[in-house]
Amino acid sequence: MSDHTETKLSGREMVRAHAYPLLALISTATLLVVAILLIPQAVRHHRYNLCIKARTVLGNCSISRPLSTAKVVEFLPFCGQCW
């Protein structure tokens, strides 16, 4: 655009000069919105994975067999969050 400092640009030249930066701005904004909207889903799946990991280590949520106190305290926050 520096080569057109003294001349007035036509409508077509204005569109051609500003189309790429505008499309780049739109695509960047779209990427940011998608990334922000995926955060709650990532948090949910992380918690679900922690729950599944706790269930595979300690078994079902019904604690019928004797467990050490440390394992029970570690396990209880995940109990009931897998669904």
C-alpha positions in Angstrom: 0.0 0.0 0.0 3.0 2.3 0.3 3.2 2.5 -3.5 -0.3 4.1 -3.6 0.4 7.0 -1.3 -0.5 9.8 -3.8 -3.2 8.0 -5.8 -6.6 7.2 -4.6 -7.4 3.5 -4.6 -10.4 2.1 -6.4 -12.9 -0.1 -4.6 -11.4 -3.2 -6.1 -7.9 -2.2 -5.1 -9.1 -1.5 -1.5 -10.7 -4.9 -1.2 -7.6 -6.6 -2.6 -5.4 -4.7 -0.2 -7.4 -5.4 2.9 -8.9 -8.9 2.2 -5.9 -10.9 3.5 -5.4 -9.1 6.8 -9.2 -9.2 7.4 -9.4 -12.9 6.7 -6.3 -13.5 8.9 -8.0 -11.6 11.7 -11.2 -13.6 11.4 -9.4 -17.0 11.3 -7.3 -16.0 14.4 -10.4 -15.0 16.3 -12.2 -18.2 15.3 -9.3 -20.3 16.5 -9.2 -18.5 19.9 -13.0 -18.9 20.4 -12.8 -22.7 19.6 -9.8 -23.1 22.0 -11.7 -21.3 24.8 -14.8 -23.3 24.3 -12.9 -26.5 24.5 -11.6 -25.8 28.0 -14.7 -27.0 29.9 -14.7 -30.2 27.9 -11.1 -30.8 28.6 -11.6 -30.3 32.4 -14.6 -32.7 32.4 -12.6 -35.4 30.6 -9.6 -34.9 32.9 -11.9 -35.4 35.9 -13.5 -38.4 34.3 -10.0 -39.9 33.6 -9.1 -39.4 37.3 -12.3 -41.1 38.3 -11.6 -44.1 36.0 -8.1 -44.3 37.3 -9.3 -44.3 40.9 -11.9 -47.0 40.1 -9.4 -49.3 38.5 -7.0 -48.9 41.5 -9.6 -49.3 44.3 -12.6 -51.0 42.7 -16.2 -50.0 42.8 -17.6 -47.0 44.7 -19.2 -49.2 47.4 -16.3 -49.7 49.8 -17.3 -53.1 51.2 -13.8 -54.4 51.7 -11.4 -52.9 54.2 -9.1 -50.3 52.8 -6.4 -48.3 54.5 -7.5 -44.8 55.6 -5.2 -43.1 53.1 -6.7 -45.0 50.2 -10.3 -44.2 51.3 -9.5 -40.5 51.7 -7.8 -40.4 48.3 -10.7 -42.4 46.7 -13.8 -40.6 48.1 -13.6 -37.3 46.1 -13.8 -39.3 42.8 -16.7 -41.6 43.9 -19.8 -40.7 42.0 -18.3 -38.4 39.5 -17.9 -40.9 36.7 -21.3 -40.3 35.2 
